[in-house]
């Protein structure tokens, strides 16, 4: 855990990356930004500056709050008032924190310093990327330094230890040792879940496989089905069954119940034998091959398509390749929290610069004569977890290790821990040409599978979904896809984040979504005219997809085709491979 945390900070604050030229030719520490490396020289952290008036105001505010806190600390115990300290942070919300003056003051002092450090980061006289990196580092250190993370400072954990006569401490140490063996923090009771048992149990059959994918065809759940089948391309960075966790929250089952023939790609979890695979391979052997198989099995020239997260980026790339070849096999495309324009990648931008990507290319990308390697799934997991450190890291440190508790069973967190590797050349290509250069959005700037990629040639009806609180694919970035694609476009914005916003079944009647008929130039203008609706966005998508499905035909009783016979029951063997 500590190594993952330190590794993320090192990548963000690596001195070698400060001042490195960016894709637009502007250095992070250029003179125009008012920053000065001074005597530190290249490869050292710059001397950050804050406008004197701002700094003086921040210092005055900090001194005033410190004085007020010291006054509380010196007051008689009988006059102590924890409410006045404003401990609204959920880490310090229990009675044990409020009832112990020393603990309350420690928490208040920590929160004061955290606010001050954050304000200093925000006040830096620097370009936006540098400021984001400093802010990220401050947030990481602040989250790690919280008094709640230490047994000696956490009255809640101490109380539990006394009440259990030390058993919580013994169990916590055991949990820690177990997680050190796994190489990750346990976020859920993993013994409660079995893929193919109580997860990913929608009935289906593997009808095709190659080195990279298995293709699953699901058993129809209606007597008649739409003639155009639906091919789902999930992210290769995760297992596909996020779309089929259980019958109540399965988007795949919902599509089946809506009358669609459903196929899904199950990406293989690469090992060393696949370390040399690149982006072209994932497009060709993955998406393009799956499209051909689905067309053959269904007997249809056109199919509906859906891509989720990076699966949407792969899908759009594949359809652009086919368009360049004069082929249009897609009747429609659905993009769920996917990026095609990478001009604003949100918090993930702190990890991206020329130096970082060059080192990745040399280490695992097969560049400069080096052998290709794998991007390990555990590294992906730790990176995404530390984007929300209090919720996805330190919360479990406190509960699992300090209090010795077993985390509750949660299927989504089990899926989240079931990580996947990726081939180094594929990751390196993706990071350079999308996150760094944003070349996918530029017509003809990239050649994939021998074809010049122009997303503007995709002219099929497209349903684009973004999540309002998504920290991986900012919703305004998802909206930018409407500027790149042609054909009838429809954009919907859901509440919550990258995963919870997508997996929002109607039966639970949770959250809300926004939609509008028009697509103005900017995301802000779109939101200004959008109408909020309560509940799930799934029914609106199902209505839209039904319009792209063609006529209803009798469902086939048997899966596969003479050319593509049934291989094994769903969920197949590829999804069982652990990183």
C-alpha positions in Angstrom: 0.0 0.0 0.0 2.7 2.5 1.0 4.8 1.6 -2.1 1.8 2.3 -4.3 1.1 5.6 -2.6 4.8 6.7 -2.8 4.9 5.5 -6.5 2.0 7.7 -7.5 3.6 10.8 -5.8 6.9 10.1 -7.4 5.3 10.0 -10.8 3.5 13.3 -10.3 6.4 15.1 -8.6 9.3 13.5 -10.5 11.8 16.3 -10.9 12.8 15.1 -14.3 9.3 16.0 -15.6 9.3 19.6 -14.4 9.9 22.0 -17.2 9.5 19.2 -19.8 7.9 20.4 -23.1 4.3 19.6 -23.4 2.5 18.4 -26.5 1.6 22.0 -27.4 5.3 23.1 -27.1 4.9 25.0 -23.9 7.0 23.9 -20.9 5.4 23.4 -17.5 7.9 25.9 -16.1 8.2 28.4 -18.9 9.1 32.0 -18.2 5.6 33.0 -19.3 4.3 31.2 -16.3 6.2 33.4 -13.8 8.1 30.4 -12.4 11.8 30.3 -11.7 14.0 27.2 -11.5 16.7 29.5 -10.1 19.8 27.7 -8.8 18.1 24.4 -8.6 18.8 23.7 -12.3 17.0 21.3 -14.7 15.7 18.2 -13.0 15.0 19.8 -9.7 11.7 21.1 -8.3 11.1 24.8 -9.2 10.9 27.6 -6.7 7.1 28.2 -6.6 5.9 31.7 -6.2 2.8 33.2 -4.6 1.7 36.8 -5.2 2.8 38.7 -2.0 -0.7 40.1 -1.3 -2.3 36.7 -1.5 0.4 35.1 0.7 0.0 37.8 3.3 -3.8 37.3 3.5 -3.4 33.6 3.7 -0.9 33.9 6.5 -3.1 36.3 8.4 -6.1 34.0 8.1 -4.0 31.1 9.3 -2.7 33.0 12.3 -6.2 34.1 13.3 -7.5 30.5 13.1 -4.5 29.2 15.0 -5.1 31.7 17.8 -8.7 30.7 18.1 -7.7 27.0 18.2 -5.1 27.7 20.9 -7.7 29.5 22.9 -9.8 26.4 22.8 -6.8 24.2 23.8 -6.0 26.4 26.9 -9.6 26.6 28.1 -10.6 24.5 31.2 -11.9 21.1 30.4 -15.4 21.8 31.6 -15.6 24.7 29.1 -14.5 22.5 26.2 -17.0 22.6 23.2 -16.2 20.2 20.4 -19.1 21.6 18.3 -17.3 24.9 18.1 -14.3 23.2 16.4 -16.5 22.4 13.4 -15.5 18.7 13.0 -17.9 17.9 10.2 -15.5 15.7 8.4 -16.8 12.1 8.5 -13.4 10.8 9.6 -13.9 12.6 12.9 -17.7 12.3 13.2 -18.0 9.6 15.9 -18.7 10.3 19.6 -15.2 9.2 20.6 -13.7 12.1 18.7 -16.1 14.7 20.1 -15.8 13.5 23.7 -12.0 13.5 23.9 -10.6 17.1 24.0 -7.1 16.0 22.9 -8.5 14.1 19.9 -10.9 16.8 18.9 -8.1 19.4 19.0 -5.8 17.1 17.0 -8.4 16.7 14.4 -9.2 20.4 14.3 -5.5 21.3 14.0 -5.1 18.8 11.2 -8.0 20.2 9.3 -6.8 23.7 9.7 -3.4 22.9 8.3 -5.0 20.9 5.5 -7.1 23.9 4.5 -4.0 26.2 4.7 -1.9 23.9 2.5 -4.7 23.6 0.0 -5.1 27.3 -0.1 -1.4 27.8 -0.7 -1.5 25.3 -3.6 -4.4 27.1 -5.1 -2.6 30.4 -4.8 0.5 29.3 -6.7 1.6 31.6 -9.5 2.0 28.8 -12.1 0.3 27.2 -15.1 -2.7 25.1 -14.5 -1.0 21.7 -14.9 1.7 22.6 -12.3 -0.9 23.8 -9.9 -2.9 20.6 -10.3 0.1 18.5 -9.6 1.0 20.4 -6.5 -2.6 20.3 -5.4 -2.7 16.5 -6.0 0.5 16.0 -4.0 -0.9 18.2 -1.1 -4.1 16.1 -1.1 -2.2 12.9 -1.0 0.0 13.9 1.9 -2.9 15.5 3.7 -5.0 12.3 3.4 -2.1 10.1 4.6 -1.3 12.4 7.6 -4.8 12.4 9.1 -4.8 11.5 12.8 -7.5 9.0 12.1 -4.9 6.8 10.3 -2.8 6.2 13.4 -3.8 4.0 16.3 -2.1 6.3 18.8 -4.3 9.2 17.7 -7.5 7.5 16.8 -9.8 7.3 19.9 -12.4 5.3 18.0 -9.8 2.5 17.3 -8.5 2.7 20.8 -12.0 2.2 22.2 -12.6 -0.8 20.0 -9.3 -2.3 21.1 -10.2 -1.9 24.8 -13.7 -3.3 24.2 -12.4 -6.4 22.4 -9.6 -6.9 24.8 -7.0 -6.5 22.0 -8.7 -8.8 19.6 -9.3 -6.0 17.1 -5.6 -5.2 17.1 -4.7 -8.9 16.5 -7.2 -9.2 13.7 -6.1 -5.9 12.2 -2.5 -7.1 12.0 -3.7 -10.3 10.4 -5.6 -8.3 7.9 -2.6 -6.2 7.1 -0.3 -9.2 6.6 -2.9 -10.8 4.4 -3.2 -7.7 2.2 0.6 -7.4 2.0 0.6 -10.9 0.5 -2.1 -9.8 -2.0 -0.3 -6.6 -2.8 -3.5 -4.5 -2.4 -6.0 -3.3 0.2 -9.1 -5.6 0.6 -12.2 -3.4 0.1 -14.9 -6.1 0.4 -15.5 -9.6 1.7 -14.1 -11.4 -1.4 -15.1 -14.8 -0.1 -18.7 -13.9 -0.7 -18.5 -13.7 -4.5 -17.9 -16.2 -7.3 -17.7 -15.2 -11.0 -20.1 -17.4 -12.8 -21.9 -18.1 -9.5 -23.5 -15.0 -7.9 -21.7 -12.7 -10.4 -21.8 -12.7 -14.2 -24.5 -15.4 -14.2 -26.7 -14.3 -17.2 -27.1 -17.4 -19.4 -25.0 -17.4 -22.5 -22.3 -19.2 -24.5 -18.8 -18.4 -25.8 -19.0 -18.6 -29.5 -15.6 -17.3 -30.6 -12.1 -16.8 -29.1 -8.7 -15.7 -30.2 -5.6 -14.6 -28.3 -7.2 -11.4 -27.0 -11.0 -12.0 -26.7 -13.8 -14.4 -26.0 -17.1 -13.4 -27.6 -20.2 -14.3 -25.5 -23.6 -14.7 -27.0 -26.5 -14.5 -24.5 -29.6 -16.5 -24.6 -32.6 -14.4 -25.6 -35.1 -13.6 -22.9 -38.0 -12.7 -25.3 -39.8 -14.7 -28.0 -39.0 -12.1 -30.6 -35.9 -10.0 -30.9 -34.8 -6.9 -32.8 -33.1 -8.0 -36.1 -30.0 -5.9 -35.5 -28.0 -7.5 -32.6 -26.1 -5.5 -30.0 -22.3 -5.9 -29.6 -21.0 -4.6 -26.3 -17.3 -3.5 -26.1 -16.4 -3.2 -22.4 -13.1 -1.6 -21.2 -10.1 -3.8 -21.5 -8.7 -2.2 -18.4 -11.4 -4.1 -16.3 -13.4 -7.3 -16.5 -16.6 -7.1 -18.6 -18.9 -8.3 -15.8 -19.3 -4.8 -14.4 -22.2 -4.9 -16.9 -23.5 -8.1 -15.5 -22.9 -8.1 -11.7 -26.2 -9.6 -10.8 -29.7 -9.9 -12.3 -31.0 -6.7 -10.6 -28.2 -4.4 -11.8 -27.2 -6.1 -15.1 -27.2 -3.7 -18.1 -26.7 -6.8 -20.4 -29.8 -8.5 -18.9 -31.8 -5.3 -19.2 -31.0 -5.2 -23.0 -32.0 -8.8 -23.3 -35.3 -8.1 -21.5 -35.8 -5.2 -23.9 -35.7 -7.6 -26.8 -32.2 -7.4 -28.1 -29.8 -10.1 -29.2 -26.7 -9.3 -27.0 -23.1 -10.2 -27.6 -20.2 -9.0 -25.3 -16.4 -9.1 -25.6 -14.6 -10.7 -22.7 -11.0 -9.4 -22.9 -8.2 -11.8 -22.0 -6.1 -10.9 -19.0 -2.7 -10.7 -20.7 0.3 -12.6 -19.5 3.9 -12.3 -20.8 3.1 -14.1 -24.0 0.9 -11.2 -25.1 3.2 -8.4 -23.9 3.9 -7.3 -27.4 0.3 -6.6 -28.4 -0.5 -3.0 -29.4 -3.5 -0.7 -30.0 -3.9 -2.0 -33.5 -4.1 -5.5 -32.2 -6.9 -4.6 -29.8 -8.8 -2.8 -32.6 -8.3 -5.6 -35.2 -8.3 -8.8 -33.2 -10.7 -7.4 -30.6 -13.4 -5.1 -32.0 -13.2 -5.7 -35.8 -13.1 -9.4 -35.4 -16.0 -9.4 -33.0 -18.1 -7.3 -35.4 -17.5 -9.8 -38.2 -18.5 -12.8 -36.0 -21.6 -11.1 -34.7 -22.6 -10.3 -38.3 -22.1 -13.9 -39.4 -23.9 -15.4 -36.5 -26.9 -13.1 -36.7 -27.0 -13.1 -40.5 -27.3 -9.3 -40.6 -25.1 -6.8 -42.4 -25.6 -4.2 -39.7 -25.4 -4.4 -35.9 -25.8 -2.0 -33.0 -22.7 -1.3 -31.0 -21.9 -0.1 -27.5 -18.6 0.9 -25.9 -18.0 1.6 -22.3 -15.0 3.8 -21.1 -11.9 2.9 -23.1 -14.1 0.3 -24.8 -15.9 3.2 -26.4 -12.6 4.7 -27.6 -11.6 1.3 -29.1 -15.1 1.0 -30.7 -15.1 4.5 -32.3 -11.5 3.9 -33.6 -12.7 0.6 -35.1 -15.7 2.1 -36.8 -13.5 5.0 -38.2 -11.2 2.3 -39.6 -14.1 0.6 -41.3 -15.4 3.9 -42.6 -12.0 4.6 -44.1 -12.3 1.3 -45.9 -15.8 2.1 -47.2 -17.6 -0.2 -44.8 -20.5 0.7 -42.5 -21.5 -2.3 -40.4 -22.9 -0.3 -37.5 -26.6 0.6 -37.3 -25.9 2.7 -34.2 -23.3 3.4 -31.6 -23.6 4.0 -27.8 -20.8 5.5 -25.9 -20.8 5.3 -22.1 -18.4 7.5 -20.2 -16.0 7.4 -23.1 -13.4 9.9 -24.3 -12.7 10.7 -27.9 -11.5 14.2 -27.3 -8.7 14.2 -24.7 -8.2 18.0 -24.4 -9.5 17.8 -20.8 -8.7 14.6 -19.0 -9.4 15.8 -15.5 -7.3 14.7 -12.6 -5.6 12.0 -14.6 -3.7 14.7 -16.4 -1.3 15.0 -13.4 0.3 11.7 -14.5 0.8 12.7 -18.2 3.8 14.5 -19.7 6.4 13.7 -22.3 9.0 12.5 -19.8 6.6 10.1 -18.0 5.4 8.6 -21.3 8.9 8.2 -22.7 9.9 6.3 -19.5 6.8 4.1 -19.9 7.7 3.4 -23.5 11.2 2.4 -22.7 10.3 0.3 -19.7 7.3 -1.7 -21.1 6.5 -0.3 -24.5 9.2 -2.1 -26.4 11.0 1.1 -27.5 14.7 1.6 -28.2 15.4 -2.2 -28.4 13.9 -3.0 -25.0 11.6 -6.0 -24.6 7.9 -5.1 -24.2 6.4 -5.7 -20.8 3.0 -5.6 -19.0 1.3 -2.8 -17.3 0.1 -4.6 -14.1 -3.5 -4.4 -13.0 -2.4 -3.6 -9.5 -0.8 -0.4 -10.7 -4.0 0.6 -12.4 -6.0 -0.1 -9.2 -3.7 1.8 -7.0 -3.7 4.8 -9.3 -7.5 5.0 -9.5 -7.8 4.4 -5.8 -5.5 7.3 -4.9 -7.7 9.6 -7.0 -10.1 9.4 -4.0 -7.7 8.5 -1.2 -9.9 9.1 1.8 -12.8 6.9 0.4 -10.8 4.2 -1.4 -7.6 3.9 0.6 -7.4 5.3 4.1 -10.9 4.5 5.1 -10.0 0.8 4.7 -6.7 1.3 6.5 -8.7 2.5 9.5 -11.5 -0.1 9.4 -9.4 -3.1 8.3 -6.2 -2.6 10.2 -6.8 -0.3 13.2 -10.2 -1.7 14.0 -9.7 -5.2 12.7 -13.0 -5.4 10.8 -13.8 -7.4 7.7 -15.2 -5.1 5.1 -18.9 -5.7 4.1 -19.7 -7.7 0.9 -20.1 -5.4 -2.1 -20.1 -6.8 -5.6 -18.9 -3.6 -7.3 -15.8 -3.5 -5.1 -15.1 -7.2 -5.7 -15.2 -6.4 -9.4 -12.9 -3.4 -8.8 -10.3 -5.5 -7.2 -10.4 -8.1 -10.0 -7.8 -6.2 -12.0 -6.4 -6.8 -15.4 -3.0 -6.4 -17.0 -2.4 -4.6 -20.3 0.4 -5.0 -22.8 3.0 -2.3 -22.6 3.0 -1.3 -26.3 -0.8 -0.9 -26.2 -0.7 1.3 -23.1 2.1 3.4 -24.4 0.4 4.0 -27.7 -2.8 4.9 -26.0 -1.2 7.3 -23.5 0.9 9.1 -26.1 -1.6 9.5 -28.9 -4.7 10.3 -26.8 -3.9 11.7 -23.4 -0.7 13.5 -24.4 -1.3 14.5 -28.1 -5.1 14.3 -28.4 -4.4 13.0 -31.9 -7.6 10.8 -32.1 -9.7 14.0 -32.3 -7.7 15.3 -35.3 -8.9 13.9 -38.7 -6.2 11.8 -40.4 -3.6 12.4 -37.6 -3.5 8.7 -36.7 -3.2 5.5 -38.8 -4.7 2.4 -37.2 -4.8 -1.0 -38.9 -3.5 0.7 -42.1 -6.3 3.3 -42.3 -6.3 7.0 -41.5 -8.7 7.6 -38.6 -11.3 10.3 -39.0 -14.0 10.1 -36.4 -16.1 12.5 -38.5 -16.7 9.7 -40.9 -18.8 7.9 -38.3 -22.3 9.1 -39.3 -24.5 6.6 -37.5 -27.1 7.5 -34.8 -25.1 7.8 -31.6 -26.2 7.8 -27.9 -23.6 9.5 -25.7 -23.7 9.2 -21.9 -21.6 11.1 -19.3 -21.7 11.0 -15.5 -21.8 14.3 -13.8 -19.4 13.4 -11.0 -17.0 11.3 -13.1 -13.4 11.9 -12.1 -12.0 9.6 -14.8 -14.0 10.8 -17.8 -15.2 14.4 -17.0 -18.7 14.7 -18.4 -17.8 17.9 -20.3 -15.1 15.9 -22.1 -17.7 13.2 -22.9 -19.9 15.9 -24.4 -17.1 16.9 -26.7 -17.7 13.7 -28.7 -20.7 15.5 -30.1 -18.3 17.9 -31.9 -16.4 15.0 -33.5 -19.1 12.6 -34.7 -21.7 13.1 -37.4 -25.2 11.6 -37.8 -28.1 11.9 -35.4 -26.6 12.4 -31.9 -28.2 12.3 -28.5 -26.5 13.2 -25.2 -27.6 12.2 -21.7 -26.0 13.2 -18.4 -26.4 11.0 -15.4 -25.8 11.6 -11.7 -23.0 10.1 -9.7 -19.6 8.8 -10.9 -17.9 6.8 -13.5 -19.3 3.4 -12.5 -22.3 4.1 -10.2 -23.8 6.5 -12.8 -23.7 3.8 -15.4 -24.9 0.9 -13.3 -28.2 2.5 -12.3 -31.1 0.1 -12.9 -34.6 1.5 -13.1 -36.0 -0.9 -10.4 -33.9 0.9 -7.7 -35.3 4.3 -8.7 -32.1 6.0 -7.7 -30.5 9.2 -8.7 -31.5 11.3 -11.8 -30.4 12.2 -15.3 -30.5 15.2 -17.6 -31.4 15.3 -21.3 -32.1 17.8 -24.0 -33.1 17.7 -27.7 -30.5 20.2 -28.9 -26.8 20.0 -28.8 -25.3 23.5 -28.4 -21.7 24.3 -28.9 -20.6 24.0 -25.2 -21.4 21.6 -22.4 -22.4 24.5 -20.2 -25.0 25.7 -22.7 -26.4 22.1 -23.0 -26.8 21.8 -19.2 -28.5 25.2 -19.1 -31.3 23.9 -21.3 -31.4 20.3 -20.1 -34.3 18.9 -18.1 -33.7 16.8 -15.0 -35.6 13.6 -14.7 -35.8 11.4 -11.6 -34.6 7.8 -11.8 -32.5 5.8 -14.2 -31.5 6.8 -17.8 -31.7 3.2 -18.9 -35.3 3.4 -20.2 -34.5 6.4 -22.4 -31.6 4.5 -23.8 -33.7 1.4 -24.4 -36.3 3.4 -26.2 -33.6 5.0 -28.4 -31.9 1.6 -29.1 -35.2 0.1 -30.0 -35.5 2.6 -32.8 -32.2 1.4 -34.2 -33.1 -2.3 -33.8 -35.0 -2.8 -37.0 -38.0 -5.2 -37.2 -38.7 -7.9 -34.7 -37.9 -11.5 -35.7 -38.2 -14.8 -34.0 -35.4 -15.5 -31.5 -33.0 -18.3 -32.4 -33.1 -21.3 -30.1 -29.5 -22.2 -30.6 -26.4 -20.0 -30.1 -23.5 -19.8 -32.6 -23.2 -20.7 -36.2 -21.7 -23.5 -38.3 -18.6 -21.4 -38.6 -18.6 -20.4 -34.9 -19.9 -23.3 -32.8 -20.5 -23.1 -29.0 -17.2 -23.4 -27.1 -18.1 -23.2 -23.4 -20.8 -21.7 -21.2 -20.7 -18.0 -20.2 -18.9 -16.3 -18.5 -16.1 -18.2 -20.2 -12.5 -18.9 -19.1 -10.8 -15.6 -20.0 -12.7 -13.7 -17.3 -11.5 -16.2 -14.7 -7.8 -15.3 -15.3 -6.5 -13.2 -12.4 -3.8 -10.6 -12.7 
